[in-house]
């Protein structure tokens, strides 16, 4: 299974003991989120909605690619890839 570096936004760091970056495993974003949940209980509910889809105001990147424009939760996460979880910023 792939070793993935996951960047955690400030708002979710209470789930990771304050860590800004953690390691997870999985060959897809879906597996990485499941592994995060196994290590940091409750974090998946902040990333995924009740239907198991990425929340509307959360952006997930594999490398520089927004997974919404790739294969969503089925986007591949090759070994050594960095996944970034970024809350969407709204304003005007």
N, CA, C and O atoms as a GROMACS GRO file, in nm:
protein
  368
    1UNK      N    1   0.083  -0.118   0.000
    1UNK     CA    2   0.000   0.000   0.000
    1UNK      C    3   0.088   0.125   0.000
    1UNK      O    4   0.195   0.126   0.060
    2UNK      N    5   0.043   0.229  -0.066
    2UNK     CA    6   0.121   0.351  -0.081
    2UNK      C    7   0.131   0.430   0.048
    2UNK      O    8   0.038   0.433   0.129
    3UNK      N    9   0.246   0.496   0.066
    3UNK     CA   10   0.265   0.586   0.180
    3UNK      C   11   0.244   0.728   0.128
    3UNK      O   12   0.315   0.774   0.039
    4UNK      N   13   0.146   0.795   0.186
    4UNK     CA   14   0.102   0.925   0.138
    4UNK      C   15   0.120   1.030   0.248
    4UNK      O   16   0.085   1.005   0.364
    5UNK      N   17   0.173   1.145   0.210
    5UNK     CA   18   0.182   1.258   0.302
    5UNK      C   19   0.054   1.340   0.286
    5UNK      O   20   0.018   1.377   0.174
    6UNK      N   21  -0.013   1.368   0.396
    6UNK     CA   22  -0.140   1.442   0.390
    6UNK      C   23  -0.125   1.573   0.466
    6UNK      O   24  -0.095   1.574   0.586
    7UNK      N   25  -0.146   1.683   0.397
    7UNK     CA   26  -0.142   1.815   0.459
    7UNK      C   27  -0.278   1.843   0.521
    7UNK      O   28  -0.382   1.833   0.455
    8UNK      N   29  -0.277   1.878   0.649
    8UNK     CA   30  -0.399   1.898   0.726
    8UNK      C   31  -0.419   2.048   0.751
    8UNK      O   32  -0.328   2.114   0.801
    9UNK      N   33  -0.536   2.103   0.717
    9UNK     CA   34  -0.560   2.245   0.742
    9UNK      C   35  -0.576   2.272   0.892
    9UNK      O   36  -0.611   2.183   0.969
   10UNK      N   37  -0.549   2.393   0.931
   10UNK     CA   38  -0.557   2.434   1.072
   10UNK      C   39  -0.688   2.391   1.137
   10UNK      O   40  -0.688   2.343   1.250
   11UNK      N   41  -0.798   2.406   1.067
   11UNK     CA   42  -0.930   2.377   1.124
   11UNK      C   43  -0.948   2.229   1.159
   11UNK      O   44  -1.033   2.196   1.242
   12UNK      N   45  -0.870   2.140   1.099
   12UNK     CA   46  -0.883   1.996   1.128
   12UNK      C   47  -0.770   1.941   1.215
   12UNK      O   48  -0.767   1.822   1.244
   13UNK      N   49  -0.678   2.026   1.256
   13UNK     CA   50  -0.562   1.977   1.332
   13UNK      C   51  -0.596   1.930   1.472
   13UNK      O   52  -0.516   1.860   1.534
   14UNK      N   53  -0.713   1.967   1.523
   14UNK     CA   54  -0.753   1.913   1.654
   14UNK      C   55  -0.773   1.762   1.645
   14UNK      O   56  -0.765   1.693   1.747
   15UNK      N   57  -0.798   1.709   1.526
   15UNK     CA   58  -0.813   1.564   1.508
   15UNK      C   59  -0.677   1.494   1.501
   15UNK      O   60  -0.667   1.375   1.531
   16UNK      N   61  -0.574   1.568   1.461
   16UNK     CA   62  -0.441   1.509   1.441
   16UNK      C   63  -0.342   1.547   1.550
   16UNK      O   64  -0.221   1.538   1.530
   17UNK      N   65  -0.393   1.590   1.664
   17UNK     CA   66  -0.304   1.628   1.773
   17UNK      C   67  -0.220   1.750   1.740
   17UNK      O   68  -0.110   1.766   1.793
   18UNK      N   69  -0.272   1.836   1.653
   18UNK     CA   70  -0.202   1.958   1.617
   18UNK      C   71  -0.106   1.943   1.499
   18UNK      O   72  -0.046   2.041   1.456
   19UNK      N   73  -0.093   1.822   1.447
   19UNK     CA   74   0.000   1.798   1.336
   19UNK      C   75  -0.052   1.861   1.207
   19UNK      O   76  -0.170   1.848   1.174
   20UNK      N   77   0.037   1.931   1.134
   20UNK     CA   78  -0.001   1.993   1.008
   20UNK      C   79   0.017   1.898   0.890
   20UNK      O   80  -0.035   1.923   0.781
   21UNK      N   81   0.091   1.790   0.912
   21UNK     CA   82   0.111   1.690   0.808
   21UNK      C   83   0.119   1.554   0.874
   21UNK      O   84   0.190   1.535   0.972
   22UNK      N   85   0.047   1.459   0.818
   22UNK     CA   86   0.046   1.323   0.872
   22UNK      C   87   0.068   1.226   0.756
   22UNK      O   88   0.059   1.263   0.639
   23UNK      N   89   0.097   1.102   0.789
   23UNK     CA   90   0.116   0.999   0.689
   23UNK      C   91  -0.005   0.907   0.689
   23UNK      O   92  -0.056   0.870   0.794
   24UNK      N   93  -0.049   0.871   0.570
   24UNK     CA   94  -0.160   0.777   0.555
   24UNK      C   95  -0.123   0.681   0.444
   24UNK      O   96  -0.024   0.700   0.374
   25UNK      N   97  -0.204   0.577   0.429
   25UNK     CA   98  -0.179   0.484   0.320
   25UNK      C   99  -0.306   0.464   0.240
   25UNK      O  100  -0.416   0.487   0.289
   26UNK      N  101  -0.288   0.423   0.116
   26UNK     CA  102  -0.400   0.398   0.027
   26UNK      C  103  -0.360   0.424  -0.116
   26UNK      O  104  -0.269   0.502  -0.144
   27UNK      N  105  -0.428   0.358  -0.208
   27UNK     CA  106  -0.397   0.375  -0.350
   27UNK      C  107  -0.493   0.472  -0.418
   27UNK      O  108  -0.475   0.506  -0.535
   28UNK      N  109  -0.597   0.516  -0.344
   28UNK     CA  110  -0.691   0.616  -0.394
   28UNK      C  111  -0.721   0.715  -0.281
   28UNK      O  112  -0.692   0.688  -0.165
   29UNK      N  113  -0.778   0.828  -0.316
   29UNK     CA  114  -0.817   0.926  -0.215
   29UNK      C  115  -0.915   0.863  -0.116
   29UNK      O  116  -0.906   0.889   0.004
   30UNK      N  117  -1.007   0.781  -0.164
   30UNK     CA  118  -1.104   0.715  -0.076
   30UNK      C  119  -1.032   0.631   0.031
   30UNK      O  120  -1.069   0.636   0.148
   31UNK      N  121  -0.931   0.555  -0.010
   31UNK     CA  122  -0.856   0.472   0.085
   31UNK      C  123  -0.774   0.557   0.181
   31UNK      O  124  -0.761   0.523   0.299
   32UNK      N  125  -0.720   0.667   0.133
   32UNK     CA  126  -0.643   0.757   0.218
   32UNK      C  127  -0.734   0.817   0.326
   32UNK      O  128  -0.696   0.823   0.443
   33UNK      N  129  -0.854   0.862   0.287
   33UNK     CA  130  -0.948   0.918   0.385
   33UNK      C  131  -0.988   0.811   0.487
   33UNK      O  132  -0.998   0.840   0.607
   34UNK      N  133  -1.012   0.689   0.441
   34UNK     CA  134  -1.046   0.579   0.534
   34UNK      C  135  -0.931   0.553   0.631
   34UNK      O  136  -0.955   0.527   0.749
   35UNK      N  137  -0.807   0.558   0.582
   35UNK     CA  138  -0.692   0.537   0.670
   35UNK      C  139  -0.677   0.653   0.769
   35UNK      O  140  -0.643   0.631   0.885
   36UNK      N  141  -0.703   0.774   0.724
   36UNK     CA  142  -0.701   0.889   0.815
   36UNK      C  143  -0.804   0.868   0.927
   36UNK      O  144  -0.775   0.892   1.044
   37UNK      N  145  -0.923   0.824   0.889
   37UNK     CA  146  -1.029   0.801   0.988
   37UNK      C  147  -0.988   0.694   1.088
   37UNK      O  148  -1.017   0.706   1.207
   38UNK      N  149  -0.921   0.590   1.042
   38UNK     CA  150  -0.875   0.483   1.131
   38UNK      C  151  -0.774   0.536   1.233
   38UNK      O  152  -0.771   0.490   1.347
   39UNK      N  153  -0.693   0.631   1.191
   39UNK     CA  154  -0.590   0.688   1.280
   39UNK      C  155  -0.640   0.807   1.361
   39UNK      O  156  -0.596   0.830   1.473
   40UNK      N  157  -0.732   0.883   1.302
   40UNK     CA  158  -0.778   1.009   1.363
   40UNK      C  159  -0.930   1.012   1.358
   40UNK      O  160  -0.989   1.078   1.272
   41UNK      N  161  -0.991   0.943   1.450
   41UNK     CA  162  -1.137   0.927   1.453
   41UNK      C  163  -1.211   1.060   1.444
   41UNK      O  164  -1.181   1.155   1.517
   42UNK      N  165  -1.307   1.066   1.352
   42UNK     CA  166  -1.390   1.184   1.335
   42UNK      C  167  -1.349   1.272   1.220
   42UNK      O  168  -1.427   1.356   1.176
   43UNK      N  169  -1.227   1.256   1.170
   43UNK     CA  170  -1.179   1.346   1.064
   43UNK      C  171  -1.252   1.325   0.932
   43UNK      O  172  -1.276   1.421   0.859
   44UNK      N  173  -1.289   1.201   0.900
   44UNK     CA  174  -1.356   1.174   0.772
   44UNK      C  175  -1.489   1.249   0.762
   44UNK      O  176  -1.525   1.294   0.654
   45UNK      N  177  -1.561   1.263   0.872
   45UNK     CA  178  -1.690   1.332   0.870
   45UNK      C  179  -1.673   1.481   0.840
   45UNK      O  180  -1.769   1.547   0.800
   46UNK      N  181  -1.554   1.534   0.858
   46UNK     CA  182  -1.528   1.674   0.827
   46UNK      C  183  -1.486   1.691   0.681
   46UNK      O  184  -1.491   1.801   0.626
   47UNK      N  185  -1.445   1.579   0.618
   47UNK     CA  186  -1.402   1.582   0.478
   47UNK      C  187  -1.515   1.536   0.386
   47UNK      O  188  -1.535   1.592   0.278
   48UNK      N  189  -1.589   1.434   0.430
   48UNK     CA  190  -1.695   1.375   0.349
   48UNK      C  191  -1.832   1.409   0.407
   48UNK      O  192  -1.848   1.421   0.529
   49UNK      N  193  -1.931   1.424   0.319
   49UNK     CA  194  -2.066   1.448   0.367
   49UNK      C  195  -2.136   1.317   0.400
   49UNK      O  196  -2.076   1.210   0.392
   50UNK      N  197  -2.264   1.326   0.436
   50UNK     CA  198  -2.340   1.208   0.478
   50UNK      C  199  -2.361   1.108   0.365
   50UNK      O  200  -2.398   0.993   0.390
   51UNK      N  201  -2.338   1.151   0.240
   51UNK     CA  202  -2.350   1.062   0.124
   51UNK      C  203  -2.216   1.003   0.082
   51UNK      O  204  -2.206   0.931  -0.017
   52UNK      N  205  -2.110   1.034   0.160
   52UNK     CA  206  -1.978   0.981   0.129
   52UNK      C  207  -1.906   1.056   0.019
   52UNK      O  208  -1.807   1.006  -0.035
   53UNK      N  209  -1.954   1.176  -0.015
   53UNK     CA  210  -1.888   1.258  -0.116
   53UNK      C  211  -1.808   1.369  -0.047
   53UNK      O  212  -1.837   1.406   0.067
   54UNK      N  213  -1.709   1.421  -0.117
   54UNK     CA  214  -1.630   1.530  -0.060
   54UNK      C  215  -1.722   1.648  -0.035
   54UNK      O  216  -1.800   1.688  -0.122
   55UNK      N  217  -1.714   1.704   0.086
   55UNK     CA  218  -1.798   1.817   0.123
   55UNK      C  219  -1.781   1.933   0.024
   55UNK      O  220  -1.674   1.953  -0.033
   56UNK      N  221  -1.886   2.006   0.008
   56UNK     CA  222  -1.890   2.116  -0.088
   56UNK      C  223  -1.781   2.220  -0.062
   56UNK      O  224  -1.725   2.276  -0.157
   57UNK      N  225  -1.752   2.247   0.062
   57UNK     CA  226  -1.656   2.352   0.096
   57UNK      C  227  -1.519   2.297   0.135
   57UNK      O  228  -1.444   2.362   0.208
   58UNK      N  229  -1.488   2.178   0.086
   58UNK     CA  230  -1.357   2.118   0.110
   58UNK      C  231  -1.298   2.083  -0.027
   58UNK      O  232  -1.364   2.022  -0.110
   59UNK      N  233  -1.174   2.124  -0.048
   59UNK     CA  234  -1.102   2.089  -0.170
   59UNK      C  235  -0.995   1.989  -0.135
   59UNK      O  236  -0.926   2.002  -0.034
   60UNK      N  237  -0.980   1.888  -0.218
   60UNK     CA  238  -0.877   1.786  -0.198
   60UNK      C  239  -0.791   1.782  -0.323
   60UNK      O  240  -0.842   1.771  -0.435
   61UNK      N  241  -0.661   1.790  -0.302
   61UNK     CA  242  -0.566   1.786  -0.413
   61UNK      C  243  -0.474   1.666  -0.398
   61UNK      O  244  -0.432   1.632  -0.287
   62UNK      N  245  -0.444   1.603  -0.510
   62UNK     CA  246  -0.339   1.502  -0.516
   62UNK      C  247  -0.229   1.568  -0.596
   62UNK      O  248  -0.243   1.590  -0.716
   63UNK      N  249  -0.119   1.598  -0.529
   63UNK     CA  250  -0.017   1.681  -0.593
   63UNK      C  251  -0.078   1.818  -0.618
   63UNK      O  252  -0.126   1.883  -0.525
   64UNK      N  253  -0.078   1.861  -0.741
   64UNK     CA  254  -0.135   1.991  -0.778
   64UNK      C  255  -0.274   1.979  -0.839
   64UNK      O  256  -0.334   2.078  -0.879
   65UNK      N  257  -0.327   1.856  -0.845
   65UNK     CA  258  -0.453   1.831  -0.916
   65UNK      C  259  -0.572   1.825  -0.820
   65UNK      O  260  -0.573   1.747  -0.725
   66UNK      N  261  -0.672   1.909  -0.847
   66UNK     CA  262  -0.798   1.908  -0.772
   66UNK      C  263  -0.872   1.780  -0.810
   66UNK      O  264  -0.903   1.759  -0.928
   67UNK      N  265  -0.902   1.695  -0.712
   67UNK     CA  266  -0.964   1.566  -0.743
   67UNK      C  267  -1.104   1.581  -0.802
   67UNK      O  268  -1.154   1.488  -0.865
   68UNK      N  269  -1.170   1.695  -0.782
   68UNK     CA  270  -1.302   1.716  -0.842
   68UNK      C  271  -1.294   1.714  -0.995
   68UNK      O  272  -1.392   1.681  -1.063
   69UNK      N  273  -1.176   1.748  -1.048
   69UNK     CA  274  -1.157   1.751  -1.194
   69UNK      C  275  -1.081   1.627  -1.242
   69UNK      O  276  -1.045   1.617  -1.359
   70UNK      N  277  -1.058   1.534  -1.152
   70UNK     CA  278  -0.994   1.406  -1.186
   70UNK      C  279  -1.099   1.298  -1.165
   70UNK      O  280  -1.208   1.304  -1.224
   71UNK      N  281  -1.069   1.199  -1.083
   71UNK     CA  282  -1.162   1.089  -1.059
   71UNK      C  283  -1.225   1.095  -0.920
   71UNK      O  284  -1.268   0.993  -0.867
   72UNK      N  285  -1.230   1.215  -0.862
   72UNK     CA  286  -1.292   1.230  -0.730
   72UNK      C  287  -1.224   1.143  -0.627
   72UNK      O  288  -1.101   1.138  -0.620
   73UNK      N  289  -1.303   1.074  -0.547
   73UNK     CA  290  -1.248   0.988  -0.442
   73UNK      C  291  -1.171   0.869  -0.498
   73UNK      O  292  -1.095   0.805  -0.426
   74UNK      N  293  -1.190   0.840  -0.625
   74UNK     CA  294  -1.118   0.730  -0.689
   74UNK      C  295  -0.989   0.775  -0.756
   74UNK      O  296  -0.924   0.696  -0.826
   75UNK      N  297  -0.949   0.902  -0.736
   75UNK     CA  298  -0.824   0.952  -0.790
   75UNK      C  299  -0.709   0.872  -0.729
   75UNK      O  300  -0.703   0.853  -0.607
   76UNK      N  301  -0.618   0.827  -0.814
   76UNK     CA  302  -0.504   0.747  -0.768
   76UNK      C  303  -0.409   0.830  -0.682
   76UNK      O  304  -0.390   0.949  -0.706
   77UNK      N  305  -0.352   0.765  -0.582
   77UNK     CA  306  -0.253   0.828  -0.494
   77UNK      C  307  -0.127   0.743  -0.497
   77UNK      O  308  -0.107   0.659  -0.409
   78UNK      N  309  -0.041   0.764  -0.596
   78UNK     CA  310   0.082   0.686  -0.606
   78UNK      C  311   0.171   0.706  -0.483
   78UNK      O  312   0.164   0.810  -0.416
   79UNK      N  313   0.253   0.607  -0.454
   79UNK     CA  314   0.344   0.613  -0.340
   79UNK      C  315   0.425   0.742  -0.344
   79UNK      O  316   0.479   0.780  -0.448
   80UNK      N  317   0.433   0.810  -0.232
   80UNK     CA  318   0.510   0.933  -0.222
   80UNK      C  319   0.432   1.058  -0.257
   80UNK      O  320   0.485   1.168  -0.244
   81UNK      N  321   0.310   1.044  -0.302
   81UNK     CA  322   0.226   1.158  -0.338
   81UNK      C  323   0.189   1.239  -0.215
   81UNK      O  324   0.179   1.185  -0.105
   82UNK      N  325   0.169   1.368  -0.234
   82UNK     CA  326   0.116   1.451  -0.126
   82UNK      C  327  -0.030   1.483  -0.155
   82UNK      O  328  -0.065   1.528  -0.264
   83UNK      N  329  -0.116   1.459  -0.056
   83UNK     CA  330  -0.256   1.494  -0.063
   83UNK      C  331  -0.276   1.616   0.027
   83UNK      O  332  -0.229   1.619   0.140
   84UNK      N  333  -0.345   1.715  -0.025
   84UNK     CA  334  -0.373   1.836   0.052
   84UNK      C  335  -0.522   1.850   0.070
   84UNK      O  336  -0.599   1.840  -0.025
   85UNK      N  337  -0.563   1.874   0.193
   85UNK     CA  338  -0.703   1.900   0.225
   85UNK      C  339  -0.712   2.049   0.255
   85UNK      O  340  -0.647   2.098   0.348
   86UNK      N  341  -0.792   2.120   0.176
   86UNK     CA  342  -0.795   2.265   0.187
   86UNK      C  343  -0.940   2.311   0.197
   86UNK      O  344  -1.020   2.285   0.106
   87UNK      N  345  -0.975   2.380   0.308
   87UNK     CA  346  -1.111   2.433   0.316
   87UNK      C  347  -1.128   2.545   0.214
   87UNK      O  348  -1.039   2.628   0.196
   88UNK      N  349  -1.242   2.546   0.147
   88UNK     CA  350  -1.270   2.651   0.050
   88UNK      C  351  -1.286   2.784   0.123
   88UNK      O  352  -1.339   2.790   0.234
   89UNK      N  353  -1.240   2.888   0.060
   89UNK     CA  354  -1.250   3.020   0.119
   89UNK      C  355  -1.354   3.100   0.042
   89UNK      O  356  -1.349   3.110  -0.081
   90UNK      N  357  -1.449   3.155   0.115
   90UNK     CA  358  -1.555   3.234   0.052
   90UNK      C  359  -1.542   3.378   0.102
   90UNK      O  360  -1.489   3.403   0.210
   91UNK      N  361  -1.588   3.466   0.025
   91UNK     CA  362  -1.584   3.606   0.067
   91UNK      C  363  -1.620   3.695  -0.049
   91UNK      O  364  -1.648   3.650  -0.160
   92UNK      N  365  -1.618   3.821  -0.021
   92UNK     CA  366  -1.654   3.912  -0.130
   92UNK      C  367  -1.623   4.051  -0.094
   92UNK      O  368  -1.646   4.142  -0.174
   0.00000   0.00000   0.00000
